[in-house]
Amino acid sequence: MVGRSGAALALSPVLVAGCRPALPGEASPSASSIAGELVPSQEMSVVFHLPGAPSGLHAPFAFMTQEEALAAAGISVGIATPPPGVDPFLGAEDPVTVDLYVASPAAALAAREAGADLVMIAGLERRADWRLVTPIASGISDLAGLSGASIFVHGLPGDAATVLAAVEAAGVDPATLNLTYAEDLSMPFDPIPVLDGTYAAAIVSSVDGWPRLVQGPDPVSGSSVGLAGLRELLVDAPSADSGLAIWAHASTLVAADAKIAAAAALIALAQGLAFCRDSIDDCAALFLGTGTSDQDQETVVWSVNALNGRIWPSEAGVLSIDLPGLTSAVATAVAANVLSSAFSPEMVDGSILELAEAHWPADLDRNGAGWTSLSVEIPLY
């Protein structure tokens, strides 16, 4: 990345951070539980599996680890990213560990159709979050120009569903596309193979891959290519499609302690999301304090702001399950031949969210009705 060290930072498979130093103007925090009476009968661990290297998406989750939000309840929280060559939905199969996965409906349900017993336990983003981007130098100006193109997908298998459905609707046979998925999502997205023409286009997330492309080096000048050097090919996905959600293995949720730990983790996550909504600069600083990111404060603030825009305001309450949106997302994935089965109620387990809803902290604003997006630009180098 221009303006930063060229070497990617190594990332531990699981990050469990200690209590962070106090932010300016506040007292030193102490271990506490914000989940009230949600306390398992034994010490439990919750691991959130995030679909990529540290970015703005990680910031609300880092809040939980840095604040030790559930320590008083005997629940530790960790963050993991999928290591190369390992099933991204492979859990610990440990009775005291609850694995929760942040993934798009298409990715999670593709794994379910392959045999994983995944169920959605909470929502996260209100709509699908994938951008199809090509360098201006590629000469591709619309979806029809992608026939036979090589496309890099910075995501999990299934994450290309929205784009594939749009491409087919534009008259291009998806079978003519050459899709290459990231081999190691634990490493930051490298924009150079897209900008130098190795790939004609890329499918990236708004929160992370998009700013990295904008900041990526122009092959001639070496400076950031910027917005002027990129063209986004608009994907007319159904506006009702839901985005990233929280998933778990149904077999894990049989045990009472696992249910309690998962529900408490949702409460802590909601608190982290609200913190990153209301105190974005402190949120970015807290995340950078984990030492896992290769990005600077300005970029992380931009990314968290982009994430906030996909979550807030939340009329139904943050983390609520959007059944119409999930149904639409599944239909889009079926149309793209990524999934074979239409939506069915067995894909969802609302019991964990119901348990959490009985214990929300009284001062937690789950709606963010007054939230407005910041006017910030992606920093260039």
TORKOL-4160 file (C-alpha; in steps of 0.2 Angstrom, whole numbers, padded with zeros to 4 digits, m for minus):
381
<pt num="1" X="0000" Y="0000" Z="0000"/>
<pt num="2" X="0007" Y="0017" Z="m0005"/>
<pt num="3" X="0012" Y="0027" Z="0010"/>
<pt num="4" X="0014" Y="0012" Z="0022"/>
<pt num="5" X="0025" Y="m0003" Z="0024"/>
<pt num="6" X="0025" Y="m0014" Z="0010"/>
<pt num="7" X="0025" Y="m0030" Z="0021"/>
<pt num="8" X="0008" Y="m0036" Z="0026"/>
<pt num="9" X="0006" Y="m0037" Z="0045"/>
<pt num="10" X="0004" Y="m0055" Z="0052"/>
<pt num="11" X="m0012" Y="m0058" Z="0060"/>
<pt num="12" X="m0015" Y="m0071" Z="0074"/>
<pt num="13" X="m0028" Y="m0084" Z="0070"/>
<pt num="14" X="m0038" Y="m0078" Z="0086"/>
<pt num="15" X="m0036" Y="m0061" Z="0094"/>
<pt num="16" X="m0041" Y="m0059" Z="0112"/>
<pt num="17" X="m0036" Y="m0042" Z="0118"/>
<pt num="18" X="m0035" Y="m0036" Z="0136"/>
<pt num="19" X="m0043" Y="m0021" Z="0144"/>
<pt num="20" X="m0038" Y="m0006" Z="0134"/>
<pt num="21" X="m0030" Y="0010" Z="0141"/>
<pt num="22" X="m0042" Y="0024" Z="0145"/>
<pt num="23" X="m0047" Y="0036" Z="0131"/>
<pt num="24" X="m0043" Y="0054" Z="0135"/>
<pt num="25" X="m0055" Y="0061" Z="0148"/>
<pt num="26" X="m0062" Y="0045" Z="0155"/>
<pt num="27" X="m0058" Y="0034" Z="0170"/>
<pt num="28" X="m0048" Y="0018" Z="0168"/>
<pt num="29" X="m0061" Y="0004" Z="0163"/>
<pt num="30" X="m0063" Y="m0011" Z="0173"/>
<pt num="31" X="m0069" Y="m0028" Z="0168"/>
<pt num="32" X="m0088" Y="m0029" Z="0169"/>
<pt num="33" X="m0102" Y="m0037" Z="0160"/>
<pt num="34" X="m0115" Y="m0027" Z="0151"/>
<pt num="35" X="m0126" Y="m0042" Z="0149"/>
<pt num="36" X="m0133" Y="m0041" Z="0166"/>
<pt num="37" X="m0140" Y="m0058" Z="0172"/>
<pt num="38" X="m0135" Y="m0068" Z="0157"/>
<pt num="39" X="m0121" Y="m0078" Z="0165"/>
<pt num="40" X="m0117" Y="m0096" Z="0160"/>
<pt num="41" X="m0114" Y="m0109" Z="0173"/>
<pt num="42" X="m0096" Y="m0111" Z="0168"/>
<pt num="43" X="m0083" Y="m0101" Z="0159"/>
<pt num="44" X="m0087" Y="m0099" Z="0141"/>
<pt num="45" X="m0078" Y="m0092" Z="0125"/>
<pt num="46" X="m0086" Y="m0084" Z="0110"/>
<pt num="47" X="m0076" Y="m0082" Z="0094"/>
<pt num="48" X="m0082" Y="m0071" Z="0081"/>
<pt num="49" X="m0076" Y="m0077" Z="0064"/>
<pt num="50" X="m0074" Y="m0061" Z="0052"/>
<pt num="51" X="m0073" Y="m0063" Z="0033"/>
<pt num="52" X="m0056" Y="m0054" Z="0030"/>
<pt num="53" X="m0041" Y="m0045" Z="0037"/>
<pt num="54" X="m0043" Y="m0031" Z="0050"/>
<pt num="55" X="m0053" Y="m0017" Z="0044"/>
<pt num="56" X="m0067" Y="m0005" Z="0049"/>
<pt num="57" X="m0078" Y="m0020" Z="0050"/>
<pt num="58" X="m0067" Y="m0027" Z="0065"/>
<pt num="59" X="m0069" Y="m0011" Z="0075"/>
<pt num="60" X="m0085" Y="m0014" Z="0084"/>
<pt num="61" X="m0079" Y="m0032" Z="0088"/>
<pt num="62" X="m0063" Y="m0025" Z="0094"/>
<pt num="63" X="m0073" Y="m0015" Z="0107"/>
<pt num="64" X="m0079" Y="m0031" Z="0115"/>
<pt num="65" X="m0061" Y="m0038" Z="0117"/>
<pt num="66" X="m0053" Y="m0022" Z="0122"/>
<pt num="67" X="m0066" Y="m0018" Z="0135"/>
<pt num="68" X="m0067" Y="m0036" Z="0141"/>
<pt num="69" X="m0086" Y="m0032" Z="0140"/>
<pt num="70" X="m0092" Y="m0049" Z="0146"/>
<pt num="71" X="m0077" Y="m0054" Z="0158"/>
<pt num="72" X="m0088" Y="m0052" Z="0174"/>
<pt num="73" X="m0100" Y="m0065" Z="0166"/>
<pt num="74" X="m0085" Y="m0077" Z="0164"/>
<pt num="75" X="m0086" Y="m0075" Z="0145"/>
<pt num="76" X="m0071" Y="m0071" Z="0134"/>
<pt num="77" X="m0073" Y="m0064" Z="0117"/>
<pt num="78" X="m0061" Y="m0067" Z="0103"/>
<pt num="79" X="m0059" Y="m0063" Z="0084"/>
<pt num="80" X="m0053" Y="m0075" Z="0071"/>
<pt num="81" X="m0051" Y="m0074" Z="0052"/>
<pt num="82" X="m0051" Y="m0089" Z="0040"/>
<pt num="83" X="m0033" Y="m0095" Z="0038"/>
<pt num="84" X="m0029" Y="m0102" Z="0020"/>
<pt num="85" X="m0034" Y="m0119" Z="0016"/>
<pt num="86" X="m0046" Y="m0121" Z="0031"/>
<pt num="87" X="m0065" Y="m0121" Z="0030"/>
<pt num="88" X="m0070" Y="m0104" Z="0035"/>
<pt num="89" X="m0085" Y="m0111" Z="0044"/>
<pt num="90" X="m0076" Y="m0124" Z="0054"/>
<pt num="91" X="m0079" Y="m0122" Z="0072"/>
<pt num="92" X="m0069" Y="m0127" Z="0087"/>
<pt num="93" X="m0081" Y="m0142" Z="0092"/>
<pt num="94" X="m0077" Y="m0137" Z="0110"/>
<pt num="95" X="m0092" Y="m0138" Z="0122"/>
<pt num="96" X="m0086" Y="m0121" Z="0131"/>
<pt num="97" X="m0083" Y="m0112" Z="0114"/>
<pt num="98" X="m0096" Y="m0104" Z="0104"/>
<pt num="99" X="m0091" Y="m0100" Z="0086"/>
<pt num="100" X="m0101" Y="m0086" Z="0078"/>
<pt num="101" X="m0098" Y="m0081" Z="0059"/>
<pt num="102" X="m0100" Y="m0065" Z="0051"/>
<pt num="103" X="m0105" Y="m0069" Z="0033"/>
<pt num="104" X="m0117" Y="m0065" Z="0019"/>
<pt num="105" X="m0132" Y="m0075" Z="0017"/>
<pt num="106" X="m0126" Y="m0083" Z="0000"/>
<pt num="107" X="m0109" Y="m0088" Z="0008"/>
<pt num="108" X="m0116" Y="m0095" Z="0024"/>
<pt num="109" X="m0130" Y="m0104" Z="0015"/>
<pt num="110" X="m0119" Y="m0111" Z="0002"/>
<pt num="111" X="m0109" Y="m0119" Z="0016"/>
<pt num="112" X="m0125" Y="m0125" Z="0023"/>
<pt num="113" X="m0130" Y="m0134" Z="0007"/>
<pt num="114" X="m0113" Y="m0142" Z="0007"/>
<pt num="115" X="m0117" Y="m0149" Z="0024"/>
<pt num="116" X="m0113" Y="m0136" Z="0038"/>
<pt num="117" X="m0128" Y="m0134" Z="0050"/>
<pt num="118" X="m0127" Y="m0115" Z="0050"/>
<pt num="119" X="m0142" Y="m0104" Z="0055"/>
<pt num="120" X="m0144" Y="m0085" Z="0056"/>
<pt num="121" X="m0145" Y="m0079" Z="0074"/>
<pt num="122" X="m0145" Y="m0060" Z="0070"/>
<pt num="123" X="m0143" Y="m0048" Z="0057"/>
<pt num="124" X="m0130" Y="m0035" Z="0054"/>
<pt num="125" X="m0130" Y="m0025" Z="0038"/>
<pt num="126" X="m0147" Y="m0019" Z="0031"/>
<pt num="127" X="m0142" Y="m0022" Z="0013"/>
<pt num="128" X="m0130" Y="m0032" Z="0002"/>
<pt num="129" X="m0112" Y="m0024" Z="0002"/>
<pt num="130" X="m0102" Y="m0029" Z="m0014"/>
<pt num="131" X="m0095" Y="m0017" Z="m0027"/>
<pt num="132" X="m0089" Y="m0022" Z="m0044"/>
<pt num="133" X="m0075" Y="m0011" Z="m0049"/>
<pt num="134" X="m0063" Y="m0010" Z="m0064"/>
<pt num="135" X="m0049" Y="0002" Z="m0068"/>
<pt num="136" X="m0053" Y="0015" Z="m0081"/>
<pt num="137" X="m0038" Y="0008" Z="m0090"/>
<pt num="138" X="m0047" Y="m0008" Z="m0093"/>
<pt num="139" X="m0059" Y="0000" Z="m0106"/>
<pt num="140" X="m0074" Y="m0009" Z="m0098"/>
<pt num="141" X="m0088" Y="0003" Z="m0096"/>
<pt num="142" X="m0103" Y="m0008" Z="m0092"/>
<pt num="143" X="m0108" Y="m0026" Z="m0087"/>
<pt num="144" X="m0109" Y="m0032" Z="m0105"/>
<pt num="145" X="m0091" Y="m0029" Z="m0107"/>
<pt num="146" X="m0087" Y="m0042" Z="m0094"/>
<pt num="147" X="m0090" Y="m0057" Z="m0105"/>
<pt num="148" X="m0074" Y="m0068" Z="m0104"/>
<pt num="149" X="m0066" Y="m0056" Z="m0091"/>
<pt num="150" X="m0056" Y="m0062" Z="m0076"/>
<pt num="151" X="m0063" Y="m0056" Z="m0060"/>
<pt num="152" X="m0055" Y="m0056" Z="m0042"/>
<pt num="153" X="m0067" Y="m0059" Z="m0028"/>
<pt num="154" X="m0061" Y="m0053" Z="m0011"/>
<pt num="155" X="m0073" Y="m0064" Z="m0002"/>
<pt num="156" X="m0080" Y="m0081" Z="0003"/>
<pt num="157" X="m0087" Y="m0093" Z="m0010"/>
<pt num="158" X="m0104" Y="m0087" Z="m0013"/>
<pt num="159" X="m0100" Y="m0068" Z="m0011"/>
<pt num="160" X="m0101" Y="m0066" Z="m0030"/>
<pt num="161" X="m0119" Y="m0070" Z="m0030"/>
<pt num="162" X="m0126" Y="m0053" Z="m0032"/>
<pt num="163" X="m0114" Y="m0048" Z="m0046"/>
<pt num="164" X="m0117" Y="m0065" Z="m0055"/>
<pt num="165" X="m0136" Y="m0062" Z="m0055"/>
<pt num="166" X="m0134" Y="m0044" Z="m0061"/>
<pt num="167" X="m0122" Y="m0049" Z="m0075"/>
<pt num="168" X="m0134" Y="m0063" Z="m0081"/>
<pt num="169" X="m0148" Y="m0050" Z="m0081"/>
<pt num="170" X="m0137" Y="m0039" Z="m0092"/>
<pt num="171" X="m0136" Y="m0053" Z="m0105"/>
<pt num="172" X="m0119" Y="m0060" Z="m0101"/>
<pt num="173" X="m0117" Y="m0079" Z="m0098"/>
<pt num="174" X="m0109" Y="m0080" Z="m0080"/>
<pt num="175" X="m0100" Y="m0096" Z="m0086"/>
<pt num="176" X="m0089" Y="m0085" Z="m0097"/>
<pt num="177" X="m0082" Y="m0076" Z="m0082"/>
<pt num="178" X="m0066" Y="m0082" Z="m0074"/>
<pt num="179" X="m0068" Y="m0079" Z="m0055"/>
<pt num="180" X="m0053" Y="m0080" Z="m0044"/>
<pt num="181" X="m0057" Y="m0080" Z="m0025"/>
<pt num="182" X="m0044" Y="m0074" Z="m0012"/>
<pt num="183" X="m0033" Y="m0088" Z="m0006"/>
<pt num="184" X="m0030" Y="m0080" Z="0011"/>
<pt num="185" X="m0043" Y="m0069" Z="0018"/>
<pt num="186" X="m0033" Y="m0066" Z="0034"/>
<pt num="187" X="m0021" Y="m0055" Z="0024"/>
<pt num="188" X="m0026" Y="m0037" Z="0018"/>
<pt num="189" X="m0033" Y="m0036" Z="0000"/>
<pt num="190" X="m0019" Y="m0032" Z="m0012"/>
<pt num="191" X="m0026" Y="m0020" Z="m0026"/>
<pt num="192" X="m0011" Y="m0021" Z="m0037"/>
<pt num="193" X="m0016" Y="m0036" Z="m0047"/>
<pt num="194" X="m0032" Y="m0027" Z="m0052"/>
<pt num="195" X="m0024" Y="m0010" Z="m0055"/>
<pt num="196" X="m0010" Y="m0018" Z="m0066"/>
<pt num="197" X="m0022" Y="m0027" Z="m0077"/>
<pt num="198" X="m0019" Y="m0045" Z="m0070"/>
<pt num="199" X="m0038" Y="m0045" Z="m0067"/>
<pt num="200" X="m0050" Y="m0035" Z="m0077"/>
<pt num="201" X="m0061" Y="m0031" Z="m0062"/>
<pt num="202" X="m0064" Y="m0035" Z="m0043"/>
<pt num="203" X="m0078" Y="m0039" Z="m0032"/>
<pt num="204" X="m0075" Y="m0030" Z="m0015"/>
<pt num="205" X="m0083" Y="m0024" Z="0000"/>
<pt num="206" X="m0087" Y="m0006" Z="0002"/>
<pt num="207" X="m0080" Y="m0006" Z="0020"/>
<pt num="208" X="m0062" Y="m0013" Z="0015"/>
<pt num="209" X="m0059" Y="m0018" Z="m0003"/>
<pt num="210" X="m0065" Y="m0002" Z="m0010"/>
<pt num="211" X="m0054" Y="0010" Z="0000"/>
<pt num="212" X="m0039" Y="m0001" Z="m0003"/>
<pt num="213" X="m0042" Y="0000" Z="m0022"/>
<pt num="214" X="m0045" Y="0019" Z="m0021"/>
<pt num="215" X="m0028" Y="0021" Z="m0012"/>
<pt num="216" X="m0019" Y="0008" Z="m0023"/>
<pt num="217" X="m0004" Y="0014" Z="m0033"/>
<pt num="218" X="m0006" Y="0019" Z="m0051"/>
<pt num="219" X="0005" Y="0008" Z="m0062"/>
<pt num="220" X="0013" Y="0023" Z="m0070"/>
<pt num="221" X="0014" Y="0037" Z="m0057"/>
<pt num="222" X="0015" Y="0026" Z="m0041"/>
<pt num="223" X="0003" Y="0038" Z="m0032"/>
<pt num="224" X="m0015" Y="0033" Z="m0027"/>
<pt num="225" X="m0026" Y="0029" Z="m0042"/>
<pt num="226" X="m0040" Y="0038" Z="m0033"/>
<pt num="227" X="m0058" Y="0039" Z="m0038"/>
<pt num="228" X="m0054" Y="0046" Z="m0055"/>
<pt num="229" X="m0044" Y="0030" Z="m0060"/>
<pt num="230" X="m0058" Y="0018" Z="m0056"/>
<pt num="231" X="m0075" Y="0014" Z="m0063"/>
<pt num="232" X="m0089" Y="0006" Z="m0053"/>
<pt num="233" X="m0100" Y="m0005" Z="m0063"/>
<pt num="234" X="m0117" Y="m0003" Z="m0055"/>
<pt num="235" X="m0125" Y="m0019" Z="m0049"/>
<pt num="236" X="m0144" Y="m0018" Z="m0048"/>
<pt num="237" X="m0146" Y="m0030" Z="m0034"/>
<pt num="238" X="m0164" Y="m0030" Z="m0026"/>
<pt num="239" X="m0163" Y="m0016" Z="m0013"/>
<pt num="240" X="m0171" Y="m0028" Z="m0001"/>
<pt num="241" X="m0156" Y="m0040" Z="m0001"/>
<pt num="242" X="m0149" Y="m0041" Z="0017"/>
<pt num="243" X="m0130" Y="m0040" Z="0019"/>
<pt num="244" X="m0118" Y="m0047" Z="0032"/>
<pt num="245" X="m0127" Y="m0057" Z="0046"/>
<pt num="246" X="m0122" Y="m0067" Z="0061"/>
<pt num="247" X="m0122" Y="m0086" Z="0060"/>
<pt num="248" X="m0119" Y="m0101" Z="0071"/>
<pt num="249" X="m0120" Y="m0120" Z="0070"/>
<pt num="250" X="m0137" Y="m0126" Z="0076"/>
<pt num="251" X="m0129" Y="m0141" Z="0085"/>
<pt num="252" X="m0119" Y="m0128" Z="0096"/>
<pt num="253" X="m0134" Y="m0119" Z="0101"/>
<pt num="254" X="m0142" Y="m0135" Z="0110"/>
<pt num="255" X="m0133" Y="m0132" Z="0126"/>
<pt num="256" X="m0140" Y="m0119" Z="0138"/>
<pt num="257" X="m0123" Y="m0111" Z="0142"/>
<pt num="258" X="m0119" Y="m0109" Z="0123"/>
<pt num="259" X="m0136" Y="m0100" Z="0121"/>
<pt num="260" X="m0132" Y="m0089" Z="0136"/>
<pt num="261" X="m0115" Y="m0085" Z="0129"/>
<pt num="262" X="m0121" Y="m0081" Z="0112"/>
<pt num="263" X="m0135" Y="m0070" Z="0118"/>
<pt num="264" X="m0123" Y="m0060" Z="0129"/>
<pt num="265" X="m0111" Y="m0059" Z="0114"/>
<pt num="266" X="m0124" Y="m0051" Z="0104"/>
<pt num="267" X="m0128" Y="m0038" Z="0118"/>
<pt num="268" X="m0109" Y="m0034" Z="0118"/>
<pt num="269" X="m0109" Y="m0032" Z="0099"/>
<pt num="270" X="m0124" Y="m0021" Z="0099"/>
<pt num="271" X="m0115" Y="m0010" Z="0112"/>
<pt num="272" X="m0099" Y="m0010" Z="0101"/>
<pt num="273" X="m0109" Y="m0005" Z="0086"/>
<pt num="274" X="m0117" Y="0009" Z="0096"/>
<pt num="275" X="m0100" Y="0015" Z="0102"/>
<pt num="276" X="m0093" Y="0015" Z="0084"/>
<pt num="277" X="m0108" Y="0025" Z="0079"/>
<pt num="278" X="m0108" Y="0038" Z="0092"/>
<pt num="279" X="m0089" Y="0040" Z="0095"/>
<pt num="280" X="m0081" Y="0036" Z="0078"/>
<pt num="281" X="m0064" Y="0043" Z="0082"/>
<pt num="282" X="m0062" Y="0034" Z="0098"/>
<pt num="283" X="m0069" Y="0018" Z="0090"/>
<pt num="284" X="m0055" Y="0019" Z="0076"/>
<pt num="285" X="m0042" Y="0023" Z="0090"/>
<pt num="286" X="m0047" Y="0008" Z="0100"/>
<pt num="287" X="m0047" Y="m0003" Z="0085"/>
<pt num="288" X="m0029" Y="0003" Z="0080"/>
<pt num="289" X="m0024" Y="0000" Z="0098"/>
<pt num="290" X="m0025" Y="m0019" Z="0095"/>
<pt num="291" X="m0010" Y="m0017" Z="0083"/>
<pt num="292" X="m0018" Y="m0029" Z="0070"/>
<pt num="293" X="m0022" Y="m0016" Z="0057"/>
<pt num="294" X="m0010" Y="m0010" Z="0042"/>
<pt num="295" X="m0021" Y="0006" Z="0040"/>
<pt num="296" X="m0020" Y="0023" Z="0047"/>
<pt num="297" X="m0033" Y="0033" Z="0058"/>
<pt num="298" X="m0041" Y="0042" Z="0043"/>
<pt num="299" X="m0044" Y="0027" Z="0033"/>
<pt num="300" X="m0051" Y="0017" Z="0048"/>
<pt num="301" X="m0063" Y="0032" Z="0052"/>
<pt num="302" X="m0068" Y="0032" Z="0033"/>
<pt num="303" X="m0071" Y="0013" Z="0034"/>
<pt num="304" X="m0081" Y="0013" Z="0051"/>
<pt num="305" X="m0091" Y="0027" Z="0043"/>
<pt num="306" X="m0095" Y="0016" Z="0028"/>
<pt num="307" X="m0100" Y="0002" Z="0040"/>
<pt num="308" X="m0111" Y="0013" Z="0050"/>
<pt num="309" X="m0120" Y="0018" Z="0034"/>
<pt num="310" X="m0124" Y="0000" Z="0031"/>
<pt num="311" X="m0131" Y="m0002" Z="0049"/>
<pt num="312" X="m0139" Y="0014" Z="0055"/>
<pt num="313" X="m0152" Y="0020" Z="0057"/>
<pt num="314" X="m0160" Y="0004" Z="0061"/>
<pt num="315" X="m0179" Y="0005" Z="0063"/>
<pt num="316" X="m0181" Y="m0012" Z="0069"/>
<pt num="317" X="m0166" Y="m0012" Z="0081"/>
<pt num="318" X="m0148" Y="m0016" Z="0077"/>
<pt num="319" X="m0145" Y="m0035" Z="0075"/>
<pt num="320" X="m0163" Y="m0038" Z="0071"/>
<pt num="321" X="m0167" Y="m0052" Z="0059"/>
<pt num="322" X="m0174" Y="m0046" Z="0042"/>
<pt num="323" X="m0184" Y="m0060" Z="0035"/>
<pt num="324" X="m0189" Y="m0052" Z="0019"/>
<pt num="325" X="m0171" Y="m0046" Z="0016"/>
<pt num="326" X="m0165" Y="m0064" Z="0019"/>
<pt num="327" X="m0178" Y="m0071" Z="0008"/>
<pt num="328" X="m0173" Y="m0059" Z="m0006"/>
<pt num="329" X="m0155" Y="m0062" Z="m0004"/>
<pt num="330" X="m0158" Y="m0081" Z="m0005"/>
<pt num="331" X="m0168" Y="m0078" Z="m0021"/>
<pt num="332" X="m0154" Y="m0068" Z="m0029"/>
<pt num="333" X="m0142" Y="m0082" Z="m0025"/>
<pt num="334" X="m0153" Y="m0095" Z="m0032"/>
<pt num="335" X="m0155" Y="m0084" Z="m0048"/>
<pt num="336" X="m0136" Y="m0084" Z="m0049"/>
<pt num="337" X="m0135" Y="m0103" Z="m0047"/>
<pt num="338" X="m0125" Y="m0100" Z="m0031"/>
<pt num="339" X="m0139" Y="m0108" Z="m0020"/>
<pt num="340" X="m0151" Y="m0122" Z="m0026"/>
<pt num="341" X="m0164" Y="m0120" Z="m0012"/>
<pt num="342" X="m0176" Y="m0106" Z="m0009"/>
<pt num="343" X="m0178" Y="m0098" Z="0008"/>
<pt num="344" X="m0185" Y="m0109" Z="0022"/>
<pt num="345" X="m0188" Y="m0105" Z="0041"/>
<pt num="346" X="m0175" Y="m0119" Z="0046"/>
<pt num="347" X="m0161" Y="m0106" Z="0040"/>
<pt num="348" X="m0165" Y="m0095" Z="0055"/>
<pt num="349" X="m0164" Y="m0097" Z="0074"/>
<pt num="350" X="m0172" Y="m0082" Z="0082"/>
<pt num="351" X="m0171" Y="m0089" Z="0100"/>
<pt num="352" X="m0153" Y="m0082" Z="0104"/>
<pt num="353" X="m0159" Y="m0064" Z="0099"/>
<pt num="354" X="m0175" Y="m0066" Z="0109"/>
<pt num="355" X="m0164" Y="m0071" Z="0124"/>
<pt num="356" X="m0153" Y="m0055" Z="0121"/>
<pt num="357" X="m0168" Y="m0044" Z="0119"/>
<pt num="358" X="m0174" Y="m0048" Z="0137"/>
<pt num="359" X="m0157" Y="m0041" Z="0143"/>
<pt num="360" X="m0153" Y="m0026" Z="0133"/>
<pt num="361" X="m0145" Y="m0013" Z="0144"/>
<pt num="362" X="m0157" Y="0001" Z="0147"/>
<pt num="363" X="m0146" Y="0015" Z="0140"/>
<pt num="364" X="m0142" Y="0006" Z="0124"/>
<pt num="365" X="m0149" Y="0015" Z="0108"/>
<pt num="366" X="m0152" Y="0001" Z="0096"/>
<pt num="367" X="m0160" Y="0012" Z="0083"/>
<pt num="368" X="m0149" Y="0027" Z="0080"/>
<pt num="369" X="m0163" Y="0037" Z="0073"/>
<pt num="370" X="m0153" Y="0053" Z="0073"/>
<pt num="371" X="m0137" Y="0046" Z="0065"/>
<pt num="372" X="m0131" Y="0054" Z="0049"/>
<pt num="373" X="m0116" Y="0049" Z="0039"/>
<pt num="374" X="m0100" Y="0059" Z="0041"/>
<pt num="375" X="m0093" Y="0069" Z="0026"/>
<pt num="376" X="m0076" Y="0061" Z="0024"/>
<pt num="377" X="m0065" Y="0056" Z="0010"/>
<pt num="378" X="m0054" Y="0041" Z="0007"/>
<pt num="379" X="m0036" Y="0048" Z="0010"/>
<pt num="380" X="m0024" Y="0047" Z="m0004"/>
<pt num="381" X="m0005" Y="0044" Z="m0005"/>
